[in-house]
Amino acid sequence: MNNAHSTSSASGTQVRWRYLLAGTVAVVVVVVIVVVFLSGGSNSSTTDAQGRPIPQLTPSASSYRDGQVITVTVGPNKYFAPYARIIILQCGDPGGTTANLPTSSSTCDGNTVPGPSVLVNKDGSFSTTYQKIFALPDPQIGDSPDSVPVCNKTRECVLYVGQNQNNFSAPKVFSAPFTVIPAASAKPSGS
């Protein structure tokens, strides 16, 4: 009789351990899922190899219509100073390559800066829904026909996103390259 009671007690202990183990595994799985979700998953990087934030353009596209208004968002980061003013403007990027990214404001169009100020949040993040994309040069915004940069359906541009477009050593990042198609053309890719 005593032996049967200790066998029953031992199997009860095993069952409790199994439930405890199953519960621990479930908690670990939930934690992993939450961490992956909050980090955006492995395919959705928000920083580059140097730890600089990557601007996200919405809609995400390789070409935009002339005059299209997009959203520019930068997630939390330690790169941009909290509460700093951010300037966003269109710059040339011939061939759409990293090697051809602007090194000074001389290949950017200051007439493309949107009206409202963009301020960095305490965590380094910011967003603006007022960024207009232009086929350049554009006489409607004050460009002369021979202005630089040229942004159209065959010449790529990027958005400069930074704290001082007149000082390229100040914190700055660039968007992915894109082309600009005439407003009357078909829908751009990705929109």
N, C-alpha and C positions, 0 to 999 in steps of 0.2 A: 504494500500500500504506500509506504513511504517512497519507494522507488518510482511508482507511477506519478506521484505528486512532483518529484524532482524532475522527471522527464517532461511533464506538462509545463513546469516553470521554465525549464531550459528552452523549450520550443517557443514559449511566450516571449522570452528574452530575444530569441533569434528573430521573431516577427517584428518586435519593436526596433531592433537594429536595422532590419530591412527597410522599414518605414522611414527611419531616420536617414539612412543612406539614400533612399529614393528622394526624400525631401531635400537633402543637401544637393543632390545632382540637379533637381528641378530649380533650386535657387541659383546655382552656378549657371545653368542654361539661360535663365531669365536675365541675370546680370550681363552675360556675354551679349545677348540680343540687345539689351538697352544700350550698352557701350557702343556696339556697332551702329545702332540707329542714331545715337546722339553724335557720333563722329562722322556721320554721313556715309559710312561704308567705305570699303577699300577702293572703290572705283570713283569716288567723288572727293578728290583732294581739294582742300581750300588754301593750301600754301604750296609754294614752289620748293625746290631743293635747298634754297638759302633761307627758308622760313618766312619769306615775304608772302603776304596774302595774295590770292588770285582773284581779281574782280570777276564777278559773275554777271553776264549780260542776259537780260530776259526781255524778249525771247532769245534763246541761244541760237545763233545762226552764223553761217559763213558769209552771208550777204544780207544787207538791209535795203529797204526802199529809201530813196532820197526823201527827207522830211519825216521819217519814221521816228516815233518817240519810244525809247526803251527804258528799262530800269537797270541801274548799275548798283550792285550790292557787294560789299566786302564784309565778311564774317569777323567774329572776334579775333583780335590779334594783338601782339605787343609791338608791332612795327610802326603803326601810326600813333602819334601823340594824342592822348585823350583831349577832346574838345578843340582840336586843331581844325582850321578851315581847309577843306579839300577842293582842289581845282580839277575839273575833268574837261579835257579838250581833245579834239581829233588831231592825230599826227600821221605823217606818212610812214609806211613800213614796206618799201618796195620788195616785192616777192613774198611778202608775208613771213619773213624769217627773223629769228632772234638776232642774227648778225646785223640786220638792217634796222633794228629798233632805233628810235631817235636818241641822240646823245646831247641834244640841246633843243631849245624851243624854236630854233630856226626852221625846223621841218614840221612845226605844229601850227594850227590856225587858231589864234586867240579869239576869233569871232565865233567859235563854236562852243564857248563856255556857256552853260545854261544860266538862266537868270537867278534862281534861288540859291542861296548859300548852302553848302553841304558841310555839316559839322560832324566830327568824329565823336562817337559815344565813349563813355568811360572805358568800355572793354575793347576799344579800337575799331568797332564795327560802324558801318554807316550804309545808307541806301538813299538813292534818289530816283524818282520816277519821271524826272523832267529832262533826261538826256535826249536831245534830238540829233539824229544822224544826217549828215549832209553829203551830197555829191560835191566835191571841191575841185576847183574854186567855184564859189557861189556868189554871184553879184548881189543877190538879195540880202546877204549878210555883210556886204561891204568888201568882198574880195575883188581884186582886179583880175582880168582874164589870165594873167601870167603868174598869179599867186601860187605859193607853195603851201601845203602839199597838194598833190593831185590825188583825189580819191574817187574812183568810179568803178565800173563793172570789170575793169581789167587791172586796176592799180589798187593794192591793198592799203588799208589804214589800220590804226589801232587807237584805242583811247588811252591817253595819258591820265593817270589817276594819282595825284600827288599833292604835296603841301606847298610847293613853290615851283611853278613852271619856269621861272626865270633862273632857278638854281637847281640844276639836275643832280647835284649831290644831296639835295634834300630828299626825304623819304618819298618814293614814287614806285608805282607798278604800272604795267601795261596790260590791256585786255588782249584776248586772242585776236589775231588779224581778221579783217572782214573786207568785203567789197561793197560798193554802193551802186544799186541799180536805179534807173529812172523811176520816178514815182508811178508812172503809168504802166510799168512792166508787170509781169506776172509776180505772184507772191515769192518772196525770197525763201531760200532754204531754211528749214527749221522754224518757220512761224506759221 
